[in-house]
Every structure is written in C-alpha cells, then in structure tokens.
Amino acid sequence: MQSFPHTYVASAAGSTTGHLSVQADGLPNLSTAPPAEFDGPGDQWSPETLLMSSLASCFVLSFRAVSAASKFEWVSISCESSGVLDRVEKVTRFTMVTHHVRLQVNSQADAERAEKMLHKAESVCLISNSLSTEVHLNIEIEVE
C-alpha cells in the first residue's frame, strides 16, 4: 500500500438536461442521472446509488482484507447496502445505512469468528467512516 495521504479525482460534466458523464483517469466513463425520486429517469446510476455501491464494495473489500490478515477462509460474500434519505433540520441527507451481508463459509469455519470479522470490516471501512450517519449490519452466515 502507498503511504498516506491518497488523492482520488473524478469529474462530472453535462448540459442543462439529460444524463451526466462521470469520468476518472484510466476508468470507463459512467452515465449518471437523478433517481426517479428526484424526477430523473430511474434507469441510470445516480449519486445516491453510487454512494450505496461505494459502501457495499468498500465493506466487501474491507472484509477481504480483515479475513486475509486473520487467515480466515470463506467461500463467498455479498453485501446489499440501503440508505434512508430524509430531511433533517432543513438539510437533505442520509440518516441511516444498513448493510445486508450474506457470508458463505465451509463447514469447518467458526461462525462466531466470522461474525466478529464482519463487524471488524465495518469498523475499518473508509467510506462508512467518512459519513456522519448510522450504519447497521444485518448478517446472515450460511454454512456449506
């Protein structure tokens, strides 16, 4: 890993209506638009869905790192992140995020240890740590 601080750059461009193009060097462009809840088409990535995907992927990548450092073997993981957007004191913001995590382990795995590592992954997730909202975990551990 490179030493801190790290800098990440992305840009967005658009006109008075329609989709935006989101770019970052070396990555494929994304087309984004407001979600249906903000009168957008609902068929494109939006800032809100991009944030939830960032939270979900950061959680999974954090779990990978935690489990590798702990030499814990597992089969697969999925994380669905849902966020509640609300108006609080005249400010629209996410007030809660819930990760619905499903971890599949083999029959020799220690489920209690797996759950502790899932909580550890949430505590080290840099995207979650950058937000000022409650984050909850719903965990399901499946044994093969």
Steps between C-alpha positions, in 0.01 A plus 500: 500500500619852425557738788230752595354735401338359183319726253212384279362710216179461301304747291147541371379697198160563347266754349176657622308171468572133449765267628838595639827336410717404796868442433821406676837439339547143385140395570197454276262796494167467679170656402313641798167675553274594788308209650126467439436645847649829374308487169783328317453211259588234759695296245851633566745502788431799725714664768285317756544155345870566443538577870322177598718302256810665650389395847422143392824450308709661776342265752578192288856616431551577870378150588745354248785685669389412855449132417833478315685654794323252731562206265125429503372297208157568352313420180309811393358825629232739381403835644190697411515852644184703538486859614218712637501853358301749705472868583637586842501862616447621141795294370454198272740226604536129555384428854570126508675233297439129540730233359326170431794260497496135404820307566539142383755290686601135490390259772832530689471878544432661836177700452561711813845597373353579159245733655772682697695551178191638326463757780872576473462555125228757567717679756790536255299586187633840395182599314279430804750678722474806274125538553315652794212254497405189692614176338333170590591143408254222428708184484415161359766229514437193287695181562562278194 
